[in-house]
Amino acid sequence: MRNNDGFTLLGIGSAIIGLIGLLVFSPVITFGFAWFGGWILKLCVGNAIASGMNLMFDTARFTPDFIPLACATLATIGKYFKSSQTNSNKNERR
């Protein structure tokens, strides 16, 4: 039985380290995927988005190069404010 105690402690330690690693690297992974999505968006319709933002906010600050960083930042922040509760009952919507 003494031999299994070492494996049990190793498994618990690995689980704790894995959980901490997931909590630390989850925002980094989210930021990376959202930046990539923003980069694709920039390639497809970047000029239209930039000119639309400049028109809405009456400025000339927004450029297509800004889109990947903005998408990544908003996705990372928005990840912490998302709601997982939904309501599909039509009677309770009123």
C-alpha positions as CSV (number, residue, x, y, z in Angstrom):
1,M,0.0,0.0,0.0
2,R,2.9,2.3,0.6
3,N,3.7,2.3,-3.1
4,N,0.3,3.7,-4.1
5,D,0.5,6.6,-1.7
6,G,3.2,8.2,-3.8
7,F,1.1,7.9,-7.0
8,T,-1.9,9.3,-5.2
9,L,0.1,12.4,-4.1
10,L,1.5,12.8,-7.5
11,G,-2.0,12.6,-9.1
12,I,-3.4,15.2,-6.7
13,G,-0.4,17.5,-7.2
14,S,-0.7,17.2,-10.9
15,A,-4.4,18.0,-10.8
16,I,-3.7,21.1,-8.7
17,I,-0.9,22.3,-11.0
18,G,-3.1,21.6,-14.0
19,L,-6.0,23.6,-12.6
20,I,-3.7,26.6,-11.8
21,G,-2.2,26.4,-15.2
22,L,-5.7,26.3,-16.8
23,L,-6.7,29.4,-14.8
24,V,-3.6,31.3,-15.8
25,F,-3.5,30.3,-19.4
26,S,-7.2,30.4,-20.2
27,P,-7.2,34.2,-20.7
28,V,-4.1,33.9,-22.9
29,I,-5.7,31.3,-25.1
30,T,-8.9,33.4,-25.4
31,F,-6.9,36.4,-26.3
32,G,-4.9,34.5,-28.9
33,F,-8.0,33.0,-30.6
34,A,-9.9,36.3,-30.6
35,W,-6.9,38.1,-32.0
36,F,-6.7,35.6,-34.8
37,G,-10.5,36.1,-35.5
38,G,-10.0,39.9,-35.5
39,W,-7.1,39.5,-37.9
40,I,-9.4,37.5,-40.3
41,L,-12.0,40.2,-39.9
42,K,-9.4,42.9,-40.7
43,L,-8.5,41.1,-43.9
44,C,-12.1,40.6,-45.0
45,V,-13.9,43.9,-44.0
46,G,-11.3,45.9,-42.1
47,N,-11.7,49.2,-44.0
48,A,-15.5,49.1,-43.7
49,I,-15.3,48.5,-39.9
50,A,-12.7,51.2,-39.4
51,S,-14.6,53.8,-41.5
52,G,-17.9,52.9,-39.7
53,M,-16.3,53.3,-36.3
54,N,-14.8,56.6,-37.3
55,L,-18.2,57.7,-38.6
56,M,-20.0,56.6,-35.4
57,F,-17.6,58.3,-33.0
58,D,-16.8,61.3,-35.2
59,T,-13.0,60.7,-35.2
60,A,-10.2,59.5,-37.4
61,R,-8.5,57.3,-34.8
62,F,-9.7,53.9,-35.9
63,T,-7.7,52.0,-38.5
64,P,-7.9,48.4,-39.7
65,D,-4.7,47.6,-37.8
66,F,-6.6,48.2,-34.6
67,I,-9.3,45.6,-35.2
68,P,-7.4,42.4,-34.0
69,L,-6.3,44.0,-30.7
70,A,-9.8,45.4,-30.1
71,C,-11.4,42.0,-30.7
72,A,-9.0,40.2,-28.5
73,T,-9.3,42.7,-25.6
74,L,-13.1,42.7,-25.8
75,A,-13.3,38.9,-26.0
76,T,-11.0,38.5,-23.0
77,I,-12.9,41.0,-20.9
78,G,-16.3,39.7,-22.1
79,K,-15.4,36.2,-21.1
80,Y,-15.7,37.1,-17.4
81,F,-19.1,38.7,-17.9
82,K,-20.9,36.1,-19.9
83,S,-24.1,34.5,-18.6
84,S,-24.8,30.8,-18.8
85,Q,-28.4,31.1,-17.7
86,T,-31.0,31.0,-20.4
87,N,-34.8,31.1,-20.5
88,S,-36.6,29.3,-23.3
89,N,-40.1,29.4,-21.7
90,K,-42.3,32.0,-23.5
91,N,-44.6,32.4,-20.6
92,E,-41.8,33.6,-18.3
93,R,-40.5,36.2,-20.7
94,R,-43.2,38.7,-20.0
